[in-house]
Amino acid sequence: MTQTALILGGSGRFGRHMTRAFNDAGWITRQFDRKTDSLMQAGQGADVIVAGWNPPYHHWADQVPQLHAQVRAAALAHGATVILPGNVYVFGADTPAPWGADTPHRAANPLGRIRREMEEAYRRDGVRTILLRAGDFIDTAQSGNWLDRMMLPSVPRGALTYPGRADIPHAWAFLPDLARAAVMLANQRDRLDRFADIPFPGYTLTGQQMAQVLGLINGRAIRVKPMRWWPLRLAQPLVPFVKHLFEMRYLWDTPHGLASGTFDRLLPGFTQTPVKQALSQAQVNPDQPVAAGPGRKVAA
């Protein structure tokens, strides 16, 4: 039987990869247009709703609760499962790693609280939800994320620009792998918990390890170059989202990775793309246009 996925935010980084993964798996995909469509109407006949909307950081407070209230209402009305891309913002700086499904959500900063409240609303309302929690994204096209906007442009000059401590682990997720895993989980959604919080282990790399892999890819030594934050500080009065980059800066200085136990139990045959191959695909042409979508700002 053919299954249908309604994609919200299909032009963004997560939505693009989810569309491709569902199509590759034989699903019908429908794209939602916020300018013309009604979510309640568009949700009719959808087996899965992909909640790929991601407003810029400075609009989270006023848009995230409203947008996800609409998603929850449509999912409950039509009996659809929501695929929710989770992140690590819900964990506080003092939370021991690895971070798993049972790790307490203690983030007290504004963006962390918004994510905590949003996730809890899905659980509270009884929406059938697959929350696939990942670290920072590795994309196959320039999409304005940390890696392609801040870190990789200096690699041709022999340096990886790193935003924090290069000697501590940091969580990463290759978007094609994340989307493929989400589709596999969607195919077994009736066997999952109603609210399934599933950490995606991805890659756990220090900045030094990432530089070593990039060195293998480029056939030359790549050094780690500390990122200068002061230009962002100067831009803060003019660029609203920049203050939130400083708010989330602690993640670059907090050792973390995502626990693999739940994921491995649910998808024991999943094969991850080797990190060298993933980072090779991330090294896109710096002149390539940035992919369209609401996530063009640096936001996970």
C-alpha positions in Angstrom: 0.0 0.0 0.0 1.3 3.4 -1.0 2.1 5.8 1.9 2.1 9.6 1.8 4.3 12.0 3.6 3.4 15.7 3.8 6.6 17.8 3.9 6.7 21.1 5.8 9.7 23.2 5.0 10.6 21.2 1.9 13.0 23.8 0.6 15.1 23.7 3.8 18.0 21.5 4.5 16.0 18.8 6.5 13.0 18.9 4.3 15.0 18.5 1.1 16.7 15.4 2.3 13.4 14.0 3.7 11.7 14.5 0.4 14.4 12.6 -1.4 14.6 9.8 1.1 10.8 9.2 1.1 10.7 9.3 -2.7 13.6 6.8 -2.9 11.6 4.5 -0.5 8.5 4.6 -2.7 6.4 7.0 -0.7 4.3 9.7 -2.2 5.5 13.1 -1.0 3.4 16.3 -0.9 5.0 19.7 -0.4 3.2 22.2 1.9 3.1 25.9 0.8 2.6 28.2 3.8 1.5 31.0 1.5 -1.4 29.2 -0.1 -2.2 25.9 1.8 -4.2 25.1 4.9 -2.3 22.7 7.1 -5.6 21.1 8.3 -6.7 20.5 4.7 -3.2 19.5 3.5 -2.9 16.9 6.3 -5.9 14.9 5.0 -4.6 11.5 3.7 -1.1 12.0 5.1 0.4 9.1 6.9 3.4 11.2 8.1 3.9 14.9 8.5 7.5 16.0 8.4 7.9 19.1 10.6 10.8 20.6 8.8 9.9 24.3 9.5 12.8 26.1 11.1 12.4 29.9 11.5 15.5 32.0 12.1 16.6 32.0 15.7 15.2 35.5 16.5 11.7 34.3 15.4 11.6 31.2 17.5 9.9 32.7 20.5 6.9 34.0 18.5 6.7 31.4 15.7 7.8 28.0 17.0 4.9 27.5 19.5 2.3 28.7 16.9 3.7 26.6 14.0 3.9 23.4 16.0 0.5 23.9 17.6 -0.8 23.8 14.0 1.2 20.6 13.3 -0.1 18.9 16.4 -3.7 19.8 15.6 -3.5 18.5 12.0 -1.7 15.3 13.1 -4.3 14.5 15.7 -7.2 15.3 13.4 -5.9 13.0 10.7 -4.2 10.3 12.7 -0.8 11.1 11.2 2.6 10.5 12.7 4.9 13.6 13.0 8.6 13.3 12.2 10.2 15.9 14.4 13.9 16.8 13.8 15.3 17.1 17.4 18.5 18.7 18.4 20.7 18.9 21.5 19.5 22.3 22.7 17.4 20.7 25.4 20.5 19.6 27.3 22.3 22.0 29.6 26.0 22.7 29.7 26.5 20.6 32.9 24.8 17.5 31.5 27.2 14.5 31.3 27.5 12.8 27.9 26.5 10.7 26.1 23.1 12.3 25.8 20.3 9.7 25.3 16.5 9.3 25.5 16.6 9.3 29.3 19.0 12.2 29.7 17.2 15.0 31.7 16.4 18.2 29.7 17.8 20.9 31.8 18.6 23.7 29.4 17.6 27.0 31.0 18.6 29.4 28.1 15.8 30.9 25.9 16.3 28.7 22.8 16.7 25.6 25.0 13.5 26.3 26.9 11.6 26.8 23.6 12.7 23.4 22.4 11.9 21.8 25.7 8.4 23.2 25.7 7.8 22.3 22.1 8.8 18.7 22.6 6.8 18.4 25.8 3.7 19.7 24.0 3.9 16.7 21.5 4.2 14.3 24.3 1.5 16.0 26.4 -1.1 16.2 23.5 -0.6 12.5 22.6 0.6 13.1 19.1 2.2 10.1 17.6 5.7 11.4 17.2 9.1 10.2 16.0 11.6 12.7 17.4 14.9 11.9 15.8 17.5 13.9 17.7 20.8 14.8 16.0 23.8 17.0 16.4 25.0 19.6 13.9 24.2 18.9 10.3 26.6 17.9 7.6 24.9 18.7 4.3 25.7 17.8 0.7 25.0 21.4 -0.6 25.7 24.8 0.9 22.8 25.5 3.2 24.2 28.1 5.6 25.0 25.8 8.5 28.0 26.0 10.8 30.1 23.6 8.7 29.8 25.1 5.2 29.4 28.8 6.3 32.0 29.1 9.1 34.3 26.1 9.2 35.1 24.7 5.7 35.8 27.8 3.6 39.3 28.0 5.1 40.1 24.4 4.3 41.6 25.2 0.8 44.0 27.4 2.6 45.0 24.5 4.9 42.9 25.3 8.0 39.7 24.2 9.6 38.1 27.2 11.3 36.7 25.8 14.6 34.2 27.7 16.8 35.2 26.2 20.1 37.6 23.8 21.9 39.1 21.5 19.3 40.0 18.8 21.8 36.5 17.8 23.0 33.9 15.7 21.2 31.0 17.3 19.3 27.9 15.6 17.7 27.4 15.6 14.0 24.8 14.1 11.7 25.1 13.5 7.9 21.7 14.6 6.5 21.2 11.8 3.9 21.8 9.3 6.7 19.5 11.1 9.1 16.7 11.2 6.5 17.2 7.6 5.5 16.9 6.6 9.2 13.8 8.7 9.6 12.1 6.9 6.7 13.0 3.5 8.1 11.5 4.5 11.5 8.4 5.8 9.8 7.9 2.4 8.2 7.7 0.8 11.7 5.9 3.7 13.4 3.0 1.5 14.6 5.5 -0.5 16.7 7.2 2.5 18.3 6.3 4.3 21.5 3.6 6.9 20.9 6.2 9.6 21.6 9.5 8.0 20.4 12.6 10.0 21.5 15.4 8.5 19.4 18.9 9.9 19.5 20.7 9.6 16.2 24.4 8.7 17.0 25.9 10.0 13.8 29.6 11.0 14.3 31.2 12.1 17.5 34.3 14.1 16.5 36.7 16.5 18.1 37.9 19.4 15.9 41.3 17.8 15.7 39.8 14.5 14.4 37.7 16.4 11.8 40.9 18.2 10.6 42.6 14.8 10.3 39.8 13.5 8.1 39.8 16.6 6.0 43.5 16.2 5.6 43.0 12.7 4.2 40.4 14.0 1.8 42.6 16.9 0.6 45.9 15.1 0.6 47.5 17.7 2.8 47.8 18.6 6.5 44.9 20.6 7.8 45.4 22.6 11.0 42.7 23.8 13.4 42.3 27.5 13.4 40.2 29.1 16.2 37.3 31.0 15.0 37.2 34.7 15.8 34.0 35.6 17.6 34.6 39.3 17.9 33.3 40.1 14.3 30.0 38.5 15.2 29.9 40.5 18.4 30.3 43.7 16.4 27.5 42.6 14.0 25.1 41.8 16.9 23.3 45.1 17.0 22.6 45.0 13.3 21.9 41.2 12.8 19.2 40.0 15.2 20.0 36.2 15.1 23.7 36.7 16.1 22.9 37.1 19.8 21.5 33.5 19.7 24.8 32.2 18.3 26.5 33.5 21.5 23.6 31.9 23.5 24.4 28.5 22.0 28.2 28.9 22.0 28.4 26.6 25.1 27.8 23.6 22.8 31.2 24.2 21.2 32.9 24.0 24.6 30.8 21.2 26.2 31.9 17.6 25.4 29.0 15.7 24.0 27.8 12.9 21.8 24.5 11.1 21.3 24.0 7.6 22.8 23.4 4.8 20.3 21.5 2.3 22.3 17.9 3.2 21.3 18.8 3.7 17.7 20.8 0.4 17.4 17.9 -1.5 19.0 15.3 -0.1 16.5 17.5 -0.1 13.4 20.1 -2.8 14.0 21.0 -3.1 10.3 21.5 0.6 9.7 24.8 1.3 7.9 26.2 4.8 8.4 28.1 6.6 5.6 31.8 6.7 6.4 32.8 10.0 7.9 35.4 10.6 5.2 32.8 10.2 2.5 30.3 12.4 4.3 32.9 15.2 4.7 34.0 14.8 1.1 30.4 15.6 0.0 30.2 18.5 2.4 33.2 20.2 0.7 31.0 21.9 -1.9 32.2 24.6 -4.3 32.3 27.9 -2.4 30.7 29.6 -5.4 27.7 27.2 -5.4 24.5 29.0 -4.5 23.2 28.4 -1.0 20.2 26.1 -0.9 16.9 28.0 -0.3 14.9 27.7 2.8 14.3 29.2 6.3 17.5 27.7 7.6 19.9 29.9 5.7 21.0 31.5 8.9 23.5 29.5 11.0 21.1 27.4 13.0 21.0 23.6 13.6 
